[in-house]
């Protein structure tokens, strides 16, 4: 009755212990991306209002420019920021591993 399918898989990896400094950096990046997206929504609403000529002294084409800028700010900028953050963390980890290998050898 000792069926191997019912046994939990044993993992030889060490348990993940989060680094407080990296957690703090990740929270800061998340907050920054959230603020950038929120400001993008505000600019988008302003652009729509201008494009619909709700603000008489401002030409309607300015609204279209704001709409495009807001969409870029909401979709492209956060992706770029997160990718730069991940790229920096990967490079940092690679450098740390390289230093560990050099220290052992």
N, C-alpha and C positions, 0 to 999 in steps of 0.2 A: 504494500500500500504506500510505499515511499515513491510517489510519482514525481519526476523531475519537473514536470510542467507546473506543479503547485508550489514549488520552492521559489522564493524571491531571488532575483538575479543578484549575485554578489559583484560589487564593483571595487576594483583595486585603487581607484582614484582617491585623492585626498578630498576632504570636505571643503567646499568653497567658503572662504572667510572674506567678506567684503572689506576693502581698504577704505577707511573713513575719508581720506583725501580724495580718492577717485569718486566716491559716492557724492561728496560735496561738489566736485566739478560737474558730475553728471546732472545733479539737481540744478546747478546754475545754468547749464546748457538747456535743460528742459524749460526752465523759467524764461530764459531769453527767447527761445523759439516760440513759446506761448505768447509772450508780449509782442513779438514781431507779427505773429498771425493776427492777434487782436487789433493791432494798429492797422494791419492790412485790411481788415473788415471795415474799420472806421474810414479809411481812405476810399475804399470801394463804395461805401454809402455816400460819401461826399461826391465822388465822381459821378455816381448815378444821378444824384440830385442836380449837379451842374449840367450833366448831359440832357436831362429833362427840362432844362432851363428854369429851374426853381430859384436860381440866383441870377437875377437879371443883369447885373453889371459884368458877369463872367461869361465869356464866349463858350458855347456848347462843346467845341472841340477840346477844350481844356479838361472837360469831364471825361472824355474818351481816353485822353492821355493818363488821367488819374486812375481810371478803371484798369488800364493795362499795367500801370505801375503797381497797383494794389494786388492784382492777380499774380504778378511776378513775386511780390513781397510775400504773399501767402503761400505760394507753391514752390518756387524755386529757391528763395533765400533760406528757408528752414532746412531743405534737403542739403544745400551746400554747406551750411553751418554744421549740421550733424555729420556729414561725410568728412569734413575737415577735422572735427573732434575725434571721430573714430580713427582716421588716418594717423593723427598725432598719438593716440593711445597705442595703436599697433606698432608704430615706430618706436615708441618708448619701451614697450614690452620686448621688442626685438633687440634693442640696445641693451636692456637689462639681461636678457638671455646671453647675448654675446659677451658681456662683461663677466657673467657667471662662468661661461665656458673658458674664458681667458684666465680667470682666477683659479680654476681647477687644474688647468694644464701647465 
